Amino acid sequence: MESLKERNKKHARRFGMRKKSFVGLALGTVGLMGLIYDYSNVQAGSFTNSTGGAFPIQKVAKELVDGNATFVPINFDNGTNRYTPRDIPLGSLDGPTINVSVDNGKIYVGAGGVAICNSTNNGTIAQLQTGNSTRELVFGGLTTTVANGIGYYIGNQTCNGTAALTFEIPKGASSVTLTIRLGSATTQTIYDTASATIISAVPQFSAEVSRRFDAMIDYETEFKNFGGNTTITNATIRLNSEHTNLNVNVGGYSGYGSTNATFSVTLKPTDMSGISTVTIIPRGVSPVPCTKLTDRFVCNATNNVNNIENNFAGHPDSYTINATVNGTEVLSERRFTVDALLDFARSEIADKTLLTNADFGQWIYRGTTIYVPLIGVNPSTGRETYIKLQSKDTNPNTNKVRAIILASDGSTVAADLGQITTGQPFTITGSDLAARVQAAGKTVGDSFAAVLIVTTAEENLFGYANIVDSSGAKRVPLKVRTGNIVE
């Protein structure tokens, strides 16, 4: 019969590995439970204002923070902030050590000093031990007691007034979070932690296009001016500032004092021809000439930042861009985009790009524009182009047809072609268009292009075009601004 000792050895050999696994699992579970317990402890406390709401965030101009380290004064007292621990293991802790730190920058203590105070009786709970001008302040040194559910606050050294602290937010940071950790210096254990964002970097300046170019190039002036025979068209950019909603704004920042800024606008037309001058007009200021470059105009308006900010007392600062045409060239349709930059005189303040390729409107021909990409004419070979248009518009003052023809030298010639009779085909030949160019003292080759403008809505028009030569007839597509014309 097998002895008890022998049976125990068998069981040991059979289950030894499993026993080791169970032991390892048990140890791992204990460690995991410990981490979970520590995590829940650390997150238990709260940091609020005196009524239980969120701690007020100090908003700082991002233009300042992105340019340089910025110093933000914040006053702490019993009326603005409370720290309430909630997870001290036995409900209270004697001789606490309290750590106050920031995730970005440094904390500077003012002349009145700083301490941790009891919100119910203004008693001193912990005094500053170390940390002035660093990222964390360490408080302790007293045989006092802190308890769950009791509010504590950061006050001056004697807990009878305000703690004037200054926070340095580093260059490029987006926010500063303040964290309070409550623990025991004896056991080096943290029992409770609370955090709150106290500083946020917010863009102060922004811009928007409040009015776009919308002029119509008029056929009555041979497409050289706008409606009413005017030569000036304008668009407007609004420069906005949030300075009244910021605790630290660019104009009021004591670190730099008064400074200038240039509102720089770059106007980019798809066609520069025919534009003689462009000016920028700040609200209430005389026009400032813009610089003409190869493919753009650069406009600069300089003012004191304080003046720019003060313009926003219910009246956003508007900048009007005036574009004047010379009145002698046939104008092409074109679109405009615009860039806008706020360029600060002081290098410590980051310049701000406000707009990039923003839609700034367009100039279009008055009427429906028909693009004819290919017109073939050669009398010696019998090559000819026929364009036929019809309209259902019955208004007697509509259906007038004008042409802008591209000459061989790259210039354009405008021509009055007559008027469509409602319901009847209106024929334009390539030879007719070539003759108009020659009458203007210019030439075209046997292939050229033109734009036709008809003074009616697009939905009223029907049309087609073809080129006829010895090989037969070939269709020419007629294009309008929004798609294909109905054929």
Secondary structure as the mmCIF struct_conf table of DSSP 4:
data_model
#
loop_
_struct_conf.conf_type_id
_struct_conf.id
_struct_conf.beg_label_comp_id
_struct_conf.beg_label_asym_id
_struct_conf.beg_label_seq_id
_struct_conf.end_label_comp_id
_struct_conf.end_label_asym_id
_struct_conf.end_label_seq_id
HELX_RH_AL_P HELX_RH_AL_P1 LEU A 4 VAL A 42
TURN_TY1_P TURN_TY1_P1 GLN A 43 GLN A 43
STRN STRN1 SER A 46 THR A 48
TURN_TY1_P TURN_TY1_P2 SER A 50 THR A 51
BEND BEND1 GLY A 52 GLY A 53
STRN STRN2 ALA A 54 ALA A 54
HELX_LH_PP_P HELX_LH_PP_P1 PHE A 55 ILE A 57
STRN STRN3 GLN A 58 ALA A 61
HELX_RH_AL_P HELX_RH_AL_P2 LYS A 62 GLY A 67
BEND BEND2 ASN A 68 ASN A 68
STRN STRN4 THR A 70 PHE A 76
TURN_TY1_P TURN_TY1_P3 ASN A 78 THR A 80
STRN STRN5 ARG A 82 THR A 84
TURN_TY1_P TURN_TY1_P4 PRO A 89 LEU A 90
BEND BEND3 GLY A 91 GLY A 91
STRN STRN6 SER A 92 ASP A 94
BEND BEND4 GLY A 95 GLY A 95
STRN STRN7 PRO A 96 VAL A 102
BEND BEND5 ASP A 103 GLY A 105
STRN STRN8 LYS A 106 VAL A 109
TURN_TY1_P TURN_TY1_P5 ALA A 111 GLY A 112
STRN STRN9 ALA A 115 ASN A 118
TURN_TY1_P TURN_TY1_P6 SER A 119 ASN A 121
STRN STRN10 THR A 124 THR A 130
TURN_TY1_P TURN_TY1_P7 ASN A 132 SER A 133
STRN STRN11 THR A 134 THR A 134
BEND BEND6 ARG A 135 ARG A 135
STRN STRN12 GLU A 136 GLY A 140
BEND BEND7 LEU A 142 LEU A 142
STRN STRN13 THR A 145 ALA A 147
TURN_TY1_P TURN_TY1_P8 ASN A 148 GLY A 149
STRN STRN14 TYR A 152 GLY A 155
TURN_TY1_P TURN_TY1_P9 GLN A 157 THR A 158
BEND BEND8 CYS A 159 GLY A 161
STRN STRN15 ALA A 163 ILE A 169
HELX_LH_PP_P HELX_LH_PP_P2 PRO A 170 PRO A 170
TURN_TY1_P TURN_TY1_P10 LYS A 171 GLY A 172
STRN STRN16 SER A 175 SER A 184
TURN_TY1_P TURN_TY1_P11 ALA A 185 GLN A 188
STRN STRN17 THR A 189 VAL A 202
STRN STRN18 PHE A 205 ARG A 211
STRN STRN19 PHE A 213 PHE A 213
STRN STRN20 MET A 216 ILE A 217
HELX_RH_3T_P HELX_RH_3T_P1 TYR A 219 THR A 221
TURN_TY1_P TURN_TY1_P12 GLU A 222 PHE A 223
BEND BEND9 LYS A 224 ASN A 225
STRN STRN21 PHE A 226 PHE A 226
HELX_RH_3T_P HELX_RH_3T_P2 GLY A 227 ASN A 229
STRN STRN22 THR A 230 THR A 230
STRN STRN23 ILE A 232 SER A 241
HELX_RH_3T_P HELX_RH_3T_P3 HIS A 243 ASN A 245
BEND BEND10 ASN A 247 ASN A 247
STRN STRN24 VAL A 248 VAL A 248
TURN_TY1_P TURN_TY1_P13 VAL A 250 GLY A 252
TURN_TY1_P TURN_TY1_P14 SER A 254 TYR A 256
BEND BEND11 SER A 258 SER A 258
STRN STRN25 ASN A 260 PRO A 269
BEND BEND12 THR A 270 THR A 270
TURN_TY1_P TURN_TY1_P15 SER A 273 GLY A 274
STRN STRN26 ILE A 275 PRO A 282
TURN_TY1_P TURN_TY1_P16 ARG A 283 GLY A 284
BEND BEND13 VAL A 285 VAL A 285
STRN STRN27 VAL A 288 PRO A 289
HELX_LH_PP_P HELX_LH_PP_P3 CYS A 290 CYS A 290
STRN STRN28 THR A 291 LYS A 292
BEND BEND14 THR A 294 ASP A 295
STRN STRN29 PHE A 297 ASN A 304
HELX_RH_AL_P HELX_RH_AL_P3 VAL A 305 ASN A 310
TURN_TY1_P TURN_TY1_P17 ASN A 311 PHE A 312
BEND BEND15 ALA A 313 HIS A 315
STRN STRN30 ASP A 317 VAL A 325
BEND BEND16 GLY A 327 GLU A 329
HELX_LH_PP_P HELX_LH_PP_P4 VAL A 330 GLU A 333
STRN STRN31 ARG A 334 PHE A 344
BEND BEND17 ALA A 345 ARG A 346
TURN_TY1_P TURN_TY1_P18 SER A 347 GLU A 348
BEND BEND18 ILE A 349 ILE A 349
STRN STRN32 LYS A 352 TYR A 365
BEND BEND19 ARG A 366 GLY A 367
STRN STRN33 THR A 368 GLY A 376
STRN STRN34 ASN A 378 ASN A 378
TURN_TY1_P TURN_TY1_P19 PRO A 379 GLY A 382
STRN STRN35 ARG A 383 ARG A 383
STRN STRN36 GLU A 384 SER A 391
TURN_TY1_P TURN_TY1_P20 PRO A 396 ASN A 397
STRN STRN37 LYS A 400 LEU A 406
TURN_TY1_P TURN_TY1_P21 SER A 408 ASP A 409
BEND BEND20 GLY A 410 GLY A 410
STRN STRN38 THR A 412 GLN A 419
HELX_LH_PP_P HELX_LH_PP_P5 ILE A 420 THR A 421
TURN_TY1_P TURN_TY1_P22 THR A 422 GLY A 423
BEND BEND21 GLN A 424 GLN A 424
STRN STRN39 PHE A 426 THR A 429
HELX_RH_AL_P HELX_RH_AL_P4 GLY A 430 ALA A 439
TURN_TY1_P TURN_TY1_P23 ALA A 440 GLY A 441
BEND BEND22 ASP A 446 ASP A 446
STRN STRN40 SER A 447 VAL A 454
BEND BEND23 THR A 455 THR A 456
HELX_RH_3T_P HELX_RH_3T_P4 GLU A 458 ASN A 460
STRN STRN41 LEU A 461 ASP A 469
TURN_TY1_P TURN_TY1_P24 SER A 470 SER A 471
STRN STRN42 GLY A 472 VAL A 476
STRN STRN43 LYS A 479 VAL A 480
TURN_TY1_P TURN_TY1_P25 ARG A 481 THR A 482
STRN STRN44 GLY A 483 ASN A 484
HELX_LH_PP_P HELX_LH_PP_P6 ILE A 485 VAL A 486
#
